[in-house]
Amino acid sequence: MDIQYATQHEKKLELTENYLAHLNRAQKERDYYNKNIVNAVVDDSLEDNYKTFTMRSFSFDANALPPTINTKLLSLKRQEELYKEIAPHVDLPFRDITCPKPEELKTS
């Protein structure tokens, strides 16, 4: 009888520990949500301004252009391969943009 009581008591203790750990995690999640919801809801007015807005610690301007990326031209061999082998598989409206005629073939 004492062994059975001890086993049940250990199960109750383990269950209580698991519940308290879960409760602690739930409280941390709730606190995190409550702290960060203030950052998400800055202005509750009906007029929204989509040109400039602040999200967390950085701002975004819709009129600013992204930085340009420097590109390297394809080799003449690769240009010819694109034009001869891949261009036939590209829709006509996009063919000249995707697979333009190589420079050497244009002049001849």
C-alpha positions as YAML, in Angstrom:
chain: A
units: angstrom
residues:
- id: 1
  name: MET
  ca: [0.00, 0.00, 0.00]
- id: 2
  name: ASP
  ca: [2.86, 2.40, 0.80]
- id: 3
  name: ILE
  ca: [4.54, 1.70, -2.56]
- id: 4
  name: GLN
  ca: [1.33, 2.41, -4.47]
- id: 5
  name: TYR
  ca: [0.83, 5.67, -2.54]
- id: 6
  name: ALA
  ca: [4.45, 6.72, -3.24]
- id: 7
  name: THR
  ca: [4.06, 6.01, -6.97]
- id: 8
  name: GLN
  ca: [0.84, 8.03, -7.17]
- id: 9
  name: HIS
  ca: [2.44, 10.86, -5.23]
- id: 10
  name: GLU
  ca: [5.42, 10.91, -7.64]
- id: 11
  name: LYS
  ca: [3.03, 11.04, -10.60]
- id: 12
  name: LYS
  ca: [1.18, 13.95, -9.02]
- id: 13
  name: LEU
  ca: [4.46, 15.80, -8.43]
- id: 14
  name: GLU
  ca: [5.58, 15.21, -12.03]
- id: 15
  name: LEU
  ca: [2.21, 16.36, -13.36]
- id: 16
  name: THR
  ca: [2.36, 19.48, -11.20]
- id: 17
  name: GLU
  ca: [5.91, 20.26, -12.38]
- id: 18
  name: ASN
  ca: [4.88, 19.88, -16.03]
- id: 19
  name: TYR
  ca: [1.85, 22.10, -15.48]
- id: 20
  name: LEU
  ca: [3.91, 24.81, -13.78]
- id: 21
  name: ALA
  ca: [6.51, 24.72, -16.59]
- id: 22
  name: HIS
  ca: [3.71, 25.04, -19.17]
- id: 23
  name: LEU
  ca: [2.13, 27.88, -17.20]
- id: 24
  name: ASN
  ca: [5.48, 29.68, -17.05]
- id: 25
  name: ARG
  ca: [5.95, 29.38, -20.84]
- id: 26
  name: ALA
  ca: [2.39, 30.59, -21.46]
- id: 27
  name: GLN
  ca: [2.96, 33.62, -19.22]
- id: 28
  name: LYS
  ca: [6.19, 34.47, -21.08]
- id: 29
  name: GLU
  ca: [4.41, 34.21, -24.44]
- id: 30
  name: ARG
  ca: [1.57, 36.42, -23.18]
- id: 31
  name: ASP
  ca: [4.02, 39.02, -21.88]
- id: 32
  name: TYR
  ca: [5.97, 38.97, -25.16]
- id: 33
  name: TYR
  ca: [2.75, 39.43, -27.14]
- id: 34
  name: ASN
  ca: [1.53, 42.27, -24.91]
- id: 35
  name: LYS
  ca: [4.87, 44.09, -25.19]
- id: 36
  name: ASN
  ca: [5.10, 43.75, -28.97]
- id: 37
  name: ILE
  ca: [1.47, 44.46, -29.86]
- id: 38
  name: VAL
  ca: [2.18, 48.06, -28.91]
- id: 39
  name: ASN
  ca: [4.83, 48.19, -31.65]
- id: 40
  name: ALA
  ca: [2.41, 46.77, -34.21]
- id: 41
  name: VAL
  ca: [-0.48, 49.11, -33.41]
- id: 42
  name: VAL
  ca: [0.98, 52.58, -33.63]
- id: 43
  name: ASP
  ca: [-1.96, 54.53, -34.95]
- id: 44
  name: ASP
  ca: [-5.56, 53.32, -34.96]
- id: 45
  name: SER
  ca: [-6.87, 56.12, -37.19]
- id: 46
  name: LEU
  ca: [-8.84, 55.21, -40.30]
- id: 47
  name: GLU
  ca: [-6.52, 57.16, -42.61]
- id: 48
  name: ASP
  ca: [-3.50, 55.05, -43.48]
- id: 49
  name: ASN
  ca: [-0.34, 56.48, -44.96]
- id: 50
  name: TYR
  ca: [1.29, 53.91, -47.22]
- id: 51
  name: LYS
  ca: [4.02, 56.21, -48.54]
- id: 52
  name: THR
  ca: [6.12, 56.13, -45.38]
- id: 53
  name: PHE
  ca: [5.69, 53.95, -42.35]
- id: 54
  name: THR
  ca: [7.74, 52.59, -39.50]
- id: 55
  name: MET
  ca: [7.99, 48.91, -38.74]
- id: 56
  name: ARG
  ca: [9.85, 48.03, -35.58]
- id: 57
  name: SER
  ca: [13.15, 49.89, -35.48]
- id: 58
  name: PHE
  ca: [13.63, 50.74, -39.18]
- id: 59
  name: SER
  ca: [11.68, 52.98, -41.54]
- id: 60
  name: PHE
  ca: [10.69, 52.42, -45.15]
- id: 61
  name: ASP
  ca: [10.18, 55.04, -47.84]
- id: 62
  name: ALA
  ca: [8.12, 53.92, -50.85]
- id: 63
  name: ASN
  ca: [9.75, 56.57, -53.07]
- id: 64
  name: ALA
  ca: [13.31, 55.36, -52.47]
- id: 65
  name: LEU
  ca: [14.76, 53.12, -55.15]
- id: 66
  name: PRO
  ca: [16.72, 50.01, -54.19]
- id: 67
  name: PRO
  ca: [20.46, 50.01, -54.87]
- id: 68
  name: THR
  ca: [21.47, 48.89, -58.35]
- id: 69
  name: ILE
  ca: [23.30, 45.63, -58.85]
- id: 70
  name: ASN
  ca: [26.32, 45.64, -61.13]
- id: 71
  name: THR
  ca: [26.04, 42.89, -63.71]
- id: 72
  name: LYS
  ca: [28.59, 41.09, -65.84]
- id: 73
  name: LEU
  ca: [27.89, 40.51, -69.51]
- id: 74
  name: LEU
  ca: [27.50, 36.98, -70.78]
- id: 75
  name: SER
  ca: [30.23, 35.53, -72.94]
- id: 76
  name: LEU
  ca: [29.58, 35.46, -76.68]
- id: 77
  name: LYS
  ca: [29.38, 31.65, -76.54]
- id: 78
  name: ARG
  ca: [26.69, 31.78, -73.83]
- id: 79
  name: GLN
  ca: [24.76, 34.48, -75.74]
- id: 80
  name: GLU
  ca: [24.74, 32.29, -78.85]
- id: 81
  name: GLU
  ca: [23.60, 29.27, -76.84]
- id: 82
  name: LEU
  ca: [20.73, 31.23, -75.32]
- id: 83
  name: TYR
  ca: [19.70, 32.62, -78.69]
- id: 84
  name: LYS
  ca: [19.85, 29.33, -80.61]
- id: 85
  name: GLU
  ca: [18.77, 26.73, -78.04]
- id: 86
  name: ILE
  ca: [16.66, 28.46, -75.39]
- id: 87
  name: ALA
  ca: [14.94, 31.28, -77.28]
- id: 88
  name: PRO
  ca: [12.62, 28.93, -79.22]
- id: 89
  name: HIS
  ca: [11.13, 27.80, -75.88]
- id: 90
  name: VAL
  ca: [10.40, 31.36, -74.64]
- id: 91
  name: ASP
  ca: [7.09, 33.08, -75.45]
- id: 92
  name: LEU
  ca: [7.37, 35.59, -78.29]
- id: 93
  name: PRO
  ca: [6.68, 38.76, -76.26]
- id: 94
  name: PHE
  ca: [9.56, 37.91, -73.90]
- id: 95
  name: ARG
  ca: [12.02, 36.35, -76.34]
- id: 96
  name: ASP
  ca: [13.93, 39.54, -77.22]
- id: 97
  name: ILE
  ca: [14.31, 40.48, -73.55]
- id: 98
  name: THR
  ca: [15.25, 37.03, -72.27]
- id: 99
  name: CYS
  ca: [17.41, 35.78, -75.15]
- id: 100
  name: PRO
  ca: [18.53, 38.75, -77.28]
- id: 101
  name: LYS
  ca: [20.43, 38.24, -80.49]
- id: 102
  name: PRO
  ca: [24.20, 38.08, -79.76]
- id: 103
  name: GLU
  ca: [26.26, 41.09, -80.76]
- id: 104
  name: GLU
  ca: [28.30, 39.19, -83.36]
- id: 105
  name: LEU
  ca: [25.18, 37.82, -85.10]
- id: 106
  name: LYS
  ca: [23.57, 41.31, -85.23]
- id: 107
  name: THR
  ca: [26.38, 42.73, -87.34]
- id: 108
  name: SER
  ca: [26.54, 39.87, -89.84]
...
